[in-house]
Amino acid sequence: MIKGISYWSFAGGLDGSKPVAQAFAEAKMAGYESVEVCLSDGGDVNLQTNDQSAKAIIKAANDAGVKISSVATGLFWGKSLTANDPTVRAEALEIGKKLIDVAAWLEAGAVLIVPGAVDVFFDPTSEVVEFDAAWDRASEAIGRLLPRAELSKVAIGLENVWNKFLTGPVEMKSFIDQFNSEWVGSYFDVGNCLLYGYPEHWIKTLGKRIKRVHFKDFRRAVGTGAGFVDLLSGDVNWPGVMTAFKEIGYDGFVTAEMIPTYAHYPEVLICNTSRAMDAILGR
């Protein structure tokens, strides 16, 4: 497996203020082999990024000695592919197109897409979307993005998140299989499914559909976003998870997504996570 870290795990990552070249260099020093970059409104990877500006980012990664594993974005939380307002859905679709283009320019090979939401767990003012409507709208959106992904050879990785949508492995499997394409799959988040399932079960059910993986840990007894903790500090059965990955033959990118960062000395989080991943990966 290729050990990586999310750009969001660095101080200044969530708001895009962290220079991406600096994140690459710090990741390499901490023992990572790859970095997931993140498309945002600002920062080095943004909605204005083009094929020319992407070359500088590729050079920075090459200079640091790390690969760019994938491109994620938090913009879908504000602009959902399943929103009730068709104007918002159209804006979300444009974000998806840009995400795929940026991943192609960065030679990342995959994007993380939140397929939609019945509601947004961290926003009590968010609208509630009927599940059936969310399924239909998400299906239409991914179907419209798929030709672009196929042409660019960028895998669409649908992440399992706390969105009350596609919250079981069979649901996710069925949603993916309707497209009958190798370019639509799962961006599987180990920690996100712990609230309502077991990652080992998800892995075995999704199998070859898994395109990328997030490592997170979670304490079920907390039951809220505050339950996300350092790797090896939560309830994930890491030996069981790794056995499941071995059984399905997954040996691709595994990216730690550690949010939020430490309030003090956030660089320690990067090093602690690297050591924990080494233990999990048997290094």
LOVOFI-639740 format. One line per 3 residues: number of its first residue (from 1); for each residue x, z, y of N, C-alpha, C. Coordinates in Angstrom, 1 decimal. Example, Ala and Ser with C-alpha at 12.3 -4.5 7.8 and 13.67 -1.06 7.14 Angstrom:
// LOVOFI-639740
1	13.2/7.8/-5.7/12.3/7.8/-4.5/13.2/7.8/-3.3 ~ 12.8/7.1/-2.2/13.7/7.1/-1.1/12.9/7.9/0.0 .
END
This chain:
// LOVOFI-639740
1	0.8/0.0/-1.2/0.0/0.0/0.0/0.9/0.0/1.3 ~ 0.3/-0.5/2.3/1.1/-0.6/3.6/0.6/0.5/4.5 ~ 1.4/1.4/4.8/1.1/2.6/5.6/1.0/2.3/7.1 .
4	-0.2/2.6/7.7/-0.3/2.4/9.1/-1.0/3.5/9.9 ~ -1.0/3.2/11.2/-1.7/4.2/12.1/-2.5/3.4/13.1 ~ -3.6/4.0/13.5/-4.4/3.3/14.6/-3.8/3.6/16.0 .
7	-3.9/2.6/16.8/-3.5/2.8/18.2/-4.3/3.9/18.9 ~ -5.5/4.1/18.4/-6.3/5.2/19.0/-5.8/6.6/18.7 ~ -4.9/6.7/17.7/-4.4/8.0/17.3/-3.3/8.5/18.3 .
10	-2.8/7.6/19.2/-1.8/8.0/20.2/-2.5/8.5/21.5 ~ -1.9/9.4/22.1/-2.4/9.8/23.5/-2.4/8.6/24.4 ~ -3.6/8.4/25.0/-3.7/7.2/25.8/-4.2/6.0/25.1 .
13	-4.4/6.1/23.8/-4.9/5.0/23.0/-6.4/4.7/23.2 ~ -7.2/5.7/23.3/-8.7/5.5/23.5/-9.0/4.8/24.8 ~ -8.3/5.1/25.8/-8.6/4.5/27.1/-7.7/3.3/27.4 .
16	-6.8/3.0/26.5/-6.0/1.8/26.6/-4.8/1.9/27.5 ~ -4.5/3.1/27.9/-3.4/3.3/28.9/-2.1/3.4/28.2 ~ -2.0/3.6/26.9/-0.8/3.6/26.2/-0.2/2.2/26.0 .
19	1.0/1.9/26.5/1.6/0.6/26.3/1.7/0.3/24.8 ~ 1.2/-0.8/24.4/1.1/-1.1/23.0/2.5/-1.2/22.4 ~ 3.5/-1.7/23.1/4.9/-1.8/22.6/5.4/-0.4/22.4 .
22	5.1/0.6/23.2/5.5/1.9/23.0/4.9/2.5/21.7 ~ 3.6/2.2/21.5/2.9/2.7/20.3/3.6/2.1/19.1 ~ 4.0/0.8/19.1/4.7/0.2/18.0/6.0/0.9/17.7 .
25	6.7/1.2/18.7/8.0/1.8/18.6/7.9/3.2/18.0 ~ 7.0/4.0/18.5/6.8/5.4/18.1/6.3/5.4/16.7 ~ 5.4/4.4/16.3/4.9/4.3/14.9/6.1/4.1/14.0 .
28	6.9/3.2/14.3/8.1/2.9/13.4/8.9/4.1/13.3 ~ 9.2/4.8/14.4/10.1/6.0/14.3/9.5/7.1/13.4 ~ 8.1/7.1/13.4/7.4/8.1/12.6/7.3/7.7/11.1 .
31	7.7/6.5/10.8/7.7/6.1/9.4/6.5/5.2/9.0 ~ 5.8/4.6/10.0/4.7/3.7/9.7/5.2/2.3/9.5 ~ 4.5/1.5/8.8/4.8/0.1/8.6/3.9/-0.8/9.3 .
34	2.8/-0.3/9.8/1.8/-1.2/10.5/1.1/-0.4/11.6 ~ 0.4/-1.1/12.5/-0.4/-0.5/13.5/-1.7/-1.3/13.7 ~ -2.8/-0.6/13.7/-4.1/-1.3/14.1/-4.2/-1.2/15.6 .
37	-4.3/-2.4/16.2/-4.5/-2.4/17.7/-6.0/-2.5/18.0 ~ -6.3/-2.2/19.2/-7.7/-2.0/19.6/-8.1/-2.7/20.9 ~ -9.1/-3.5/20.8/-9.6/-4.3/21.9/-10.5/-3.4/22.8 .
40	-10.2/-3.3/24.1/-10.9/-2.5/25.0/-11.1/-3.2/26.3 ~ -11.7/-2.5/27.3/-12.0/-3.1/28.6/-10.6/-3.3/29.3 ~ -9.7/-2.4/29.1/-8.4/-2.4/29.8/-7.3/-2.4/28.8 .
43	-6.1/-2.1/29.3/-4.9/-2.0/28.4/-4.3/-3.3/28.0 ~ -3.4/-3.3/27.1/-2.7/-4.5/26.7/-3.5/-5.5/25.9 ~ -4.5/-5.0/25.1/-5.3/-5.8/24.3/-6.7/-5.7/24.8 .
46	-7.2/-6.7/25.5/-8.5/-6.6/26.3/-9.3/-7.8/26.2 ~ -10.4/-7.9/26.9/-11.3/-9.0/26.8/-10.7/-10.3/27.5 ~ -9.6/-10.1/28.3/-8.9/-11.2/28.9/-7.7/-11.7/28.1 .
49	-7.4/-11.0/27.0/-6.3/-11.4/26.2/-6.5/-12.8/25.7 ~ -5.4/-13.6/25.8/-5.5/-15.0/25.3/-4.3/-15.3/24.4 ~ -4.2/-16.5/23.9/-3.2/-16.8/22.9/-1.8/-16.7/23.5 .
52	-1.7/-16.9/24.8/-0.3/-16.7/25.4/0.1/-15.3/25.5 ~ -0.8/-14.5/26.0/-0.5/-13.0/26.2/-0.3/-12.4/24.9 ~ -1.0/-12.9/23.8/-0.9/-12.3/22.5/0.5/-12.5/21.9 .
55	1.2/-13.5/22.4/2.6/-13.7/21.9/3.5/-12.6/22.2 ~ 3.3/-12.0/23.4/4.1/-10.9/23.8/3.9/-9.6/23.0 ~ 2.6/-9.5/22.5/2.3/-8.4/21.7/2.9/-8.5/20.3 .
58	2.8/-9.8/19.8/3.4/-10.1/18.5/4.9/-9.8/18.5 ~ 5.6/-10.2/19.6/7.0/-10.0/19.8/7.3/-8.5/19.8 ~ 6.5/-7.7/20.5/6.7/-6.3/20.6/6.6/-5.6/19.2 .
61	5.7/-6.1/18.4/5.5/-5.6/17.0/6.7/-6.0/16.2 ~ 7.2/-7.2/16.3/8.3/-7.7/15.5/9.6/-6.9/15.9 ~ 9.7/-6.7/17.3/10.9/-6.0/17.7/10.9/-4.6/17.2 .
64	9.8/-3.9/17.1/9.7/-2.6/16.6/9.8/-2.5/15.1 ~ 9.5/-3.6/14.4/9.6/-3.7/13.0/8.3/-3.2/12.3 ~ 7.2/-3.5/12.9/5.9/-3.1/12.3/5.0/-4.3/12.3 .
67	4.0/-4.3/11.4/3.0/-5.4/11.3/1.8/-4.9/12.1 ~ 1.0/-5.9/12.5/-0.3/-5.6/13.1/-1.3/-5.8/12.0 ~ -1.9/-4.7/11.6/-2.8/-4.7/10.4/-4.2/-5.3/10.6 .
70	-4.7/-5.1/11.8/-6.1/-5.4/12.1/-6.4/-5.2/13.6 ~ -7.5/-5.6/14.0/-8.0/-5.3/15.4/-9.3/-4.6/15.4 ~ -9.4/-3.5/16.0/-10.7/-2.7/16.1/-11.2/-2.8/17.5 .
73	-12.4/-2.3/17.7/-12.9/-2.1/19.1/-14.0/-1.0/19.1 ~ -14.0/-0.3/20.2/-15.1/0.7/20.4/-16.3/0.1/21.2 ~ -16.1/-1.2/21.6/-17.1/-1.8/22.5/-18.5/-2.0/21.9 .
76	-18.5/-2.0/20.5/-19.8/-2.2/19.9/-20.8/-1.0/20.0 ~ -20.2/0.2/20.4/-21.1/1.4/20.5/-21.9/1.2/21.8 ~ -21.4/0.5/22.8/-22.2/0.3/24.0/-22.9/-1.0/24.0 .
79	-22.5/-2.0/23.2/-23.1/-3.3/23.1/-23.3/-3.5/21.6 ~ -24.4/-3.2/21.0/-24.7/-3.2/19.6/-25.2/-4.6/19.2 ~ -24.8/-5.0/18.0/-25.3/-6.3/17.4/-26.7/-6.1/17.0 .
82	-27.2/-4.9/16.9/-28.6/-4.7/16.5/-29.5/-4.1/17.6 ~ -29.1/-4.2/18.8/-29.8/-3.6/19.9/-31.2/-4.2/20.0 ~ -32.1/-3.5/20.6/-33.5/-4.0/20.8/-33.5/-5.1/21.8 .
85	-32.6/-5.0/22.8/-32.6/-6.0/23.9/-31.8/-7.2/23.4 ~ -32.4/-8.4/23.4/-31.6/-9.6/23.0/-30.5/-9.9/23.9 ~ -30.5/-9.5/25.1/-29.4/-9.8/26.0/-28.2/-9.0/25.6 .
88	-28.4/-7.7/25.2/-27.3/-6.9/24.7/-26.8/-7.4/23.4 ~ -27.6/-7.9/22.5/-27.2/-8.4/21.3/-26.3/-9.7/21.5 ~ -26.7/-10.5/22.5/-25.9/-11.7/22.8/-24.5/-11.3/23.4 .
91	-24.5/-10.2/24.2/-23.2/-9.7/24.7/-22.3/-9.2/23.6 ~ -22.9/-8.5/22.6/-22.2/-7.9/21.5/-21.6/-9.1/20.6 ~ -22.4/-10.1/20.5/-21.9/-11.3/19.7/-20.7/-11.9/20.4 .
94	-20.6/-11.9/21.7/-19.5/-12.5/22.4/-18.3/-11.6/22.2 ~ -18.5/-10.3/22.1/-17.4/-9.3/21.8/-16.9/-9.6/20.4 ~ -17.8/-9.8/19.5/-17.3/-10.2/18.1/-16.5/-11.4/18.1 .
97	-16.9/-12.4/18.8/-16.1/-13.7/18.8/-14.8/-13.4/19.4 ~ -14.7/-12.7/20.5/-13.4/-12.4/21.1/-12.5/-11.6/20.2 ~ -13.1/-10.7/19.5/-12.4/-9.8/18.5/-11.7/-10.7/17.4 .
100	-12.4/-11.7/16.9/-11.9/-12.6/15.9/-10.8/-13.4/16.5 ~ -11.0/-13.9/17.7/-10.0/-14.8/18.3/-8.7/-14.0/18.5 ~ -8.8/-12.8/19.0/-7.6/-11.9/19.3/-6.9/-11.6/18.0 .
103	-7.6/-11.3/16.9/-7.0/-11.1/15.6/-6.3/-12.3/15.1 ~ -6.8/-13.5/15.3/-6.2/-14.7/14.9/-4.9/-14.9/15.7 ~ -5.0/-14.7/17.0/-3.8/-14.9/17.9/-2.7/-13.9/17.5 .
106	-3.1/-12.7/17.1/-2.1/-11.6/16.7/-1.7/-11.7/15.3 ~ -2.3/-12.6/14.5/-1.9/-12.8/13.1/-2.2/-11.5/12.3 ~ -3.3/-10.9/12.7/-3.7/-9.6/12.1/-4.4/-9.7/10.8 .
109	-5.2/-10.8/10.6/-5.8/-11.1/9.4/-7.2/-10.4/9.2 ~ -7.6/-9.4/10.0/-8.8/-8.8/9.8/-9.3/-8.1/11.1 ~ -10.6/-7.9/11.2/-11.2/-7.2/12.4/-12.1/-6.1/11.8 .
112	-12.2/-5.0/12.6/-13.2/-4.0/12.2/-14.4/-4.2/13.1 ~ -15.5/-4.4/12.4/-16.8/-4.6/13.2/-17.8/-3.5/12.7 ~ -18.4/-2.8/13.7/-19.5/-1.9/13.5/-20.7/-2.8/13.4 .
115	-21.4/-3.0/12.3/-22.4/-4.0/12.1/-23.7/-3.7/12.9 ~ -23.9/-2.5/13.4/-25.1/-2.2/14.1/-25.3/-0.7/14.0 ~ -26.5/-0.3/14.5/-26.8/1.1/14.4/-28.3/1.4/14.5 .
118	-28.8/2.3/13.7/-30.2/2.8/13.9/-30.2/3.7/15.1 ~ -29.2/4.5/15.2/-28.9/5.3/16.5/-27.5/5.6/16.6 ~ -27.1/6.2/17.7/-25.7/6.5/18.0/-25.6/8.0/17.9 .
121	-24.9/8.5/16.9/-24.9/10.0/16.7/-24.3/10.8/17.8 ~ -23.4/10.3/18.6/-22.8/11.0/19.7/-23.5/10.8/21.0 ~ -24.5/10.0/21.1/-25.2/9.8/22.3/-26.7/10.1/22.1 .
124	-27.2/11.3/22.6/-28.6/11.7/22.4/-29.5/10.8/23.2 ~ -29.0/10.0/24.1/-29.9/9.1/24.9/-30.0/7.7/24.3 ~ -29.3/7.5/23.2/-29.3/6.1/22.6/-30.7/5.8/22.0 .
127	-31.0/4.5/22.0/-32.3/4.0/21.5/-32.3/4.2/19.9 ~ -33.4/4.1/19.4/-33.6/4.1/17.9/-34.1/2.8/17.5 ~ -33.4/2.1/16.6/-33.7/0.8/16.1/-34.3/0.9/14.7 .
130	-35.4/0.3/14.4/-35.9/0.3/13.1/-34.9/-0.3/12.1 ~ -34.8/0.4/10.9/-33.8/0.0/9.9/-34.0/-1.5/9.5 ~ -35.2/-1.9/9.2/-35.4/-3.3/8.9/-34.9/-4.3/9.9 .
133	-35.2/-3.9/11.2/-34.8/-4.8/12.3/-33.3/-4.8/12.4 ~ -32.6/-3.6/12.2/-31.2/-3.6/12.2/-30.6/-4.5/11.1 ~ -31.1/-4.4/9.9/-30.6/-5.3/8.8/-30.7/-6.7/9.2 .
136	-31.9/-7.2/9.7/-32.1/-8.6/10.0/-31.2/-9.0/11.2 ~ -31.1/-8.2/12.2/-30.2/-8.6/13.4/-28.8/-8.6/13.0 ~ -28.3/-7.6/12.2/-26.9/-7.5/11.8/-26.6/-8.7/10.9 .
139	-27.5/-9.1/10.0/-27.3/-10.2/9.1/-27.2/-11.5/9.9 ~ -28.0/-11.7/10.9/-28.0/-12.9/11.8/-26.7/-12.9/12.5 ~ -26.2/-11.8/13.1/-25.0/-11.7/13.9/-23.8/-12.0/13.0 .
142	-23.7/-11.4/11.9/-22.5/-11.6/11.0/-22.5/-13.1/10.5 ~ -23.7/-13.6/10.2/-23.8/-15.0/9.8/-23.3/-15.9/10.9 ~ -23.6/-15.6/12.2/-23.1/-16.5/13.3/-21.6/-16.3/13.5 .
145	-21.1/-15.1/13.2/-19.6/-14.9/13.4/-18.8/-15.5/12.2 ~ -19.4/-15.6/11.1/-18.7/-16.0/9.9/-18.0/-17.4/10.0 ~ -18.6/-18.4/10.5/-17.8/-19.7/10.6/-16.5/-19.6/11.4 .
148	-16.6/-18.8/12.5/-15.4/-18.6/13.3/-14.3/-17.8/12.5 ~ -14.8/-16.8/11.8/-13.8/-16.0/10.9/-13.2/-16.9/9.9 ~ -14.0/-17.7/9.2/-13.5/-18.6/8.1/-12.5/-19.6/8.7 .
151	-12.8/-20.2/9.8/-11.9/-21.1/10.5/-10.6/-20.5/10.9 ~ -10.7/-19.2/11.4/-9.5/-18.5/11.9/-8.8/-17.8/10.7 ~ -9.4/-17.7/9.6/-8.8/-17.0/8.4/-8.6/-15.5/8.8 .
154	-9.7/-15.0/9.4/-9.7/-13.6/9.8/-10.9/-12.9/9.0 ~ -10.6/-11.9/8.2/-11.7/-11.2/7.5/-12.5/-10.3/8.4 ~ -13.8/-10.4/8.3/-14.7/-9.5/9.0/-14.8/-8.2/8.1 .
157	-14.3/-7.1/8.6/-14.4/-5.8/7.9/-15.5/-5.0/8.5 ~ -16.6/-4.8/7.7/-17.7/-4.0/8.2/-17.5/-2.5/7.9 ~ -17.4/-1.7/8.9/-17.0/-0.3/8.7/-18.3/0.6/8.5 .
160	-18.1/1.5/7.5/-19.2/2.5/7.2/-19.0/3.6/8.3 ~ -19.9/3.8/9.1/-19.8/4.8/10.2/-21.1/5.6/10.2 ~ -21.2/6.6/11.1/-22.3/7.4/11.2/-23.4/6.8/12.1 .
163	-24.0/5.7/11.5/-25.0/4.9/12.3/-26.4/4.9/11.6 ~ -26.5/5.7/10.5/-27.8/5.6/9.8/-28.1/4.3/9.3 ~ -27.1/3.4/9.1/-27.3/2.1/8.6/-26.1/1.7/7.7 .
166	-26.5/1.2/6.5/-25.5/0.9/5.4/-24.7/2.1/5.1 ~ -25.4/3.2/4.8/-24.8/4.5/4.6/-24.5/4.8/3.1 ~ -24.8/3.9/2.3/-24.6/4.0/0.8/-23.8/2.8/0.3 .
169	-23.0/3.0/-0.7/-22.1/1.9/-1.2/-22.9/0.7/-1.7 ~ -24.1/1.0/-2.4/-24.9/-0.2/-2.9/-25.5/-0.9/-1.7 ~ -26.0/-0.2/-0.7/-26.5/-0.9/0.5/-25.4/-1.8/1.1 .
172	-24.2/-1.2/1.3/-23.1/-2.0/1.9/-22.8/-3.2/1.0 ~ -22.7/-3.0/-0.3/-22.4/-4.1/-1.2/-23.4/-5.2/-1.1 ~ -24.7/-4.9/-1.0/-25.8/-5.9/-1.0/-25.7/-6.6/0.4 .
175	-25.4/-5.9/1.4/-25.3/-6.5/2.7/-24.2/-7.5/2.7 ~ -23.0/-7.2/2.2/-21.9/-8.1/2.2/-22.1/-9.3/1.3 ~ -22.7/-9.0/0.1/-22.9/-10.1/-0.9/-23.8/-11.2/-0.4 .
178	-24.7/-10.9/0.5/-25.6/-12.0/1.0/-24.9/-13.1/1.6 ~ -23.7/-12.9/2.1/-23.0/-14.0/2.8/-22.1/-14.8/1.8 ~ -21.9/-14.3/0.6/-21.2/-15.1/-0.4/-19.9/-15.7/0.2 .
181	-19.1/-14.9/0.9/-17.9/-15.4/1.5/-16.8/-14.3/1.3 ~ -15.6/-14.8/1.0/-14.5/-13.9/1.0/-14.1/-13.4/2.3 ~ -14.6/-13.9/3.4/-14.3/-13.6/4.8/-15.2/-12.5/5.3 .
184	-16.1/-12.0/4.5/-16.9/-10.8/4.9/-16.7/-9.7/3.9 ~ -16.3/-8.6/4.3/-16.1/-7.5/3.4/-16.2/-6.1/4.0 ~ -15.7/-5.1/3.4/-15.8/-3.7/3.9/-14.5/-3.3/4.6 .
187	-14.6/-2.7/5.7/-13.5/-1.9/6.3/-13.9/-0.5/5.9 ~ -13.3/0.0/4.8/-13.8/1.2/4.2/-13.1/2.4/4.8 ~ -13.9/3.3/5.4/-13.4/4.6/6.0/-13.6/5.7/5.0 .
190	-12.5/6.3/4.5/-12.6/7.4/3.5/-13.3/8.6/4.0 ~ -13.0/9.0/5.2/-13.6/10.2/5.8/-15.0/10.1/6.2 ~ -15.4/8.9/6.7/-16.7/8.7/7.3/-17.8/8.9/6.2 .
193	-17.5/8.6/5.0/-18.6/8.6/4.0/-18.8/10.0/3.4 ~ -17.9/11.0/3.7/-17.9/12.3/3.0/-19.1/13.1/3.3 ~ -19.7/12.8/4.5/-20.9/13.6/4.9/-22.1/13.3/4.0 .
196	-22.1/12.1/3.4/-23.3/11.7/2.6/-22.9/11.1/1.3 ~ -21.7/11.2/0.9/-21.3/10.6/-0.4/-19.9/11.0/-0.8 ~ -19.3/10.2/-1.8/-18.0/10.5/-2.3/-17.2/9.2/-2.2 .
199	-16.1/9.2/-1.5/-15.3/8.0/-1.3/-14.9/7.3/-2.6 ~ -14.7/8.1/-3.7/-14.3/7.5/-4.9/-15.4/6.6/-5.4 ~ -16.7/7.0/-5.2/-17.8/6.2/-5.7/-17.9/4.9/-4.8 .
202	-17.7/5.0/-3.5/-17.7/3.8/-2.7/-16.6/2.8/-3.1 ~ -15.5/3.3/-3.3/-14.3/2.4/-3.7/-14.6/1.6/-5.0 ~ -15.1/2.3/-6.0/-15.4/1.6/-7.2/-16.6/0.7/-7.1 .
205	-17.6/1.0/-6.3/-18.7/0.1/-6.1/-18.3/-1.2/-5.3 ~ -17.5/-1.0/-4.2/-17.2/-2.1/-3.3/-16.1/-2.9/-3.9 ~ -15.2/-2.3/-4.7/-14.1/-3.1/-5.4/-13.4/-4.1/-4.5 .
208	-13.3/-5.3/-4.9/-12.6/-6.4/-4.2/-13.2/-6.7/-2.8 ~ -14.3/-6.2/-2.5/-14.9/-6.4/-1.2/-14.1/-5.7/-0.1 ~ -13.4/-4.7/-0.4/-12.6/-3.9/0.5/-11.5/-4.7/1.1 .
211	-11.5/-4.9/2.4/-10.5/-5.7/3.1/-9.4/-4.8/3.8 ~ -9.9/-3.7/4.3/-9.0/-2.8/5.0/-9.5/-1.4/4.8 ~ -8.6/-0.4/5.0/-9.0/1.0/4.7/-8.6/1.9/5.9 .
214	-9.4/2.8/6.3/-9.1/3.9/7.2/-8.9/5.2/6.4 ~ -7.9/5.9/6.7/-7.7/7.3/6.1/-8.1/8.3/7.2 ~ -9.1/9.1/6.8/-9.5/10.3/7.6/-9.8/11.4/6.7 .
217	-9.9/12.6/7.1/-10.4/13.7/6.3/-11.5/14.5/7.1 ~ -12.3/15.2/6.3/-13.5/15.8/6.9/-13.9/17.0/6.1 ~ -14.4/18.0/6.8/-14.9/19.2/6.2/-16.5/19.2/6.2 .
220	-17.0/19.1/5.1/-18.5/19.0/4.9/-19.2/20.2/5.6 ~ -18.7/21.4/5.5/-19.4/22.6/5.9/-19.6/22.5/7.4 ~ -18.7/21.8/8.2/-18.9/21.7/9.6/-20.1/20.7/9.9 .
223	-20.1/19.6/9.3/-21.2/18.7/9.3/-21.4/17.9/10.6 ~ -20.5/18.0/11.6/-20.6/17.3/12.8/-19.2/16.6/13.1 ~ -19.1/15.9/14.2/-17.9/15.2/14.5/-16.7/16.1/14.6 .
226	-17.0/17.4/14.8/-15.9/18.4/14.8/-15.3/18.7/13.5 ~ -16.0/18.1/12.4/-15.5/18.3/11.1/-14.3/17.4/10.7 ~ -14.0/16.4/11.5/-12.8/15.6/11.2/-11.6/16.4/11.5 .
229	-10.7/16.5/10.5/-9.5/17.3/10.6/-8.3/16.5/10.1 ~ -7.1/17.2/10.2/-5.9/16.5/9.7/-6.0/16.1/8.2 ~ -5.3/15.1/7.9/-5.3/14.7/6.5/-4.8/15.8/5.6 .
232	-5.4/16.0/4.5/-5.2/17.1/3.5/-5.7/18.4/3.9 ~ -6.4/18.5/5.1/-7.0/19.7/5.6/-8.5/19.8/5.3 ~ -9.1/18.7/4.8/-10.5/18.6/4.6/-10.9/18.6/3.1 .
235	-12.1/18.0/2.9/-12.6/18.0/1.5/-12.4/16.7/0.7 ~ -11.7/15.7/1.3/-11.5/14.5/0.5/-10.7/14.8/-0.7 ~ -11.1/14.3/-1.8/-10.4/14.4/-3.1/-9.3/13.3/-3.1 .
238	-8.2/13.5/-2.5/-7.2/12.4/-2.4/-6.7/11.9/-3.7 ~ -6.4/12.7/-4.7/-6.0/12.2/-6.0/-7.1/11.3/-6.6 ~ -8.3/11.7/-6.5/-9.4/10.8/-7.0/-9.5/9.5/-6.2 .
241	-9.3/9.6/-4.9/-9.4/8.4/-4.0/-8.3/7.4/-4.4 ~ -7.1/7.9/-4.6/-6.0/7.0/-5.0/-6.2/6.4/-6.4 ~ -6.7/7.2/-7.3/-7.0/6.7/-8.6/-8.0/5.6/-8.5 .
244	-9.0/5.7/-7.7/-10.0/4.7/-7.5/-9.4/3.4/-6.9 ~ -8.6/3.6/-5.9/-7.9/2.4/-5.4/-7.1/1.7/-6.4 ~ -6.4/2.5/-7.2/-5.6/1.9/-8.3/-6.4/1.1/-9.3 .
247	-7.6/1.6/-9.6/-8.5/1.0/-10.6/-9.0/-0.3/-10.1 ~ -9.3/-0.5/-8.8/-9.8/-1.7/-8.3/-8.6/-2.7/-7.8 ~ -7.4/-2.2/-7.9/-6.3/-3.0/-7.6/-6.0/-3.2/-6.1 .
250	-6.5/-2.2/-5.2/-6.3/-2.4/-3.8/-4.9/-1.9/-3.5 ~ -4.1/-2.8/-2.8/-2.7/-2.4/-2.4/-2.4/-2.9/-1.0 ~ -3.5/-3.0/-0.2/-3.3/-3.6/1.2/-3.0/-2.5/2.2 .
253	-3.5/-2.7/3.4/-3.2/-1.8/4.5/-4.1/-0.6/4.4 ~ -3.5/0.6/4.6/-4.2/1.9/4.8/-3.8/2.5/6.1 ~ -4.8/2.6/7.0/-4.5/3.0/8.4/-5.1/4.4/8.7 .
256	-4.3/5.3/9.1/-4.8/6.6/9.6/-5.5/6.5/11.0 ~ -6.7/6.9/11.1/-7.4/6.9/12.4/-7.7/8.3/12.7 ~ -6.8/8.9/13.5/-6.9/10.3/13.9/-7.4/10.5/15.3 .
259	-8.7/10.8/15.4/-9.3/11.0/16.7/-10.1/12.4/16.6 ~ -10.0/13.2/17.6/-9.1/13.1/18.8/-7.7/13.4/18.5 ~ -6.8/13.1/19.5/-5.4/13.5/19.4/-5.3/15.0/19.7 .
262	-4.2/15.6/19.4/-4.0/17.0/19.8/-4.0/17.2/21.3 ~ -4.6/18.3/21.7/-4.6/18.6/23.1/-3.2/18.8/23.7 ~ -2.3/19.4/22.9/-1.0/19.6/23.4/0.0/19.0/22.4 .
265	1.1/18.4/22.9/2.1/17.8/22.0/1.5/16.8/21.1 ~ 0.8/15.8/21.6/0.0/14.9/20.7/0.9/14.1/19.8 ~ 2.2/13.9/20.1/3.1/13.2/19.3/3.3/13.8/17.9 .
268	3.0/15.2/17.8/3.2/15.9/16.6/2.1/15.4/15.6 ~ 0.9/15.0/16.1/-0.1/14.5/15.2/0.4/13.2/14.5 ~ 1.1/12.4/15.1/1.6/11.1/14.5/2.5/11.5/13.4 .
271	3.4/12.4/13.6/4.4/12.8/12.6/3.7/13.6/11.4 ~ 2.8/14.5/11.7/2.1/15.2/10.7/1.3/14.3/9.8 ~ 0.7/13.3/10.4/-0.1/12.3/9.7/0.8/11.5/8.8 .
274	1.9/11.1/9.3/2.9/10.3/8.5/3.3/11.1/7.2 ~ 3.6/12.4/7.4/4.0/13.2/6.2/2.9/13.3/5.2 ~ 1.7/13.5/5.7/0.5/13.7/4.8/0.3/12.4/4.1 .
277	0.4/11.2/4.8/0.2/9.9/4.1/1.2/9.7/3.0 ~ 2.5/10.1/3.3/3.5/10.0/2.3/3.1/10.8/1.0 ~ 2.6/12.0/1.2/2.2/12.7/0.0/1.0/12.1/-0.7 .
280	0.0/11.6/0.0/-1.1/10.9/-0.6/-0.7/9.7/-1.3 ~ 0.2/8.9/-0.7/0.7/7.6/-1.3/1.8/7.8/-2.4 ~ 2.2/9.1/-2.6/3.2/9.3/-3.6/4.6/8.8/-3.2 .
283	4.9/9.0/-2.0/6.3/8.5/-1.5/7.2/9.6/-1.3 .
END
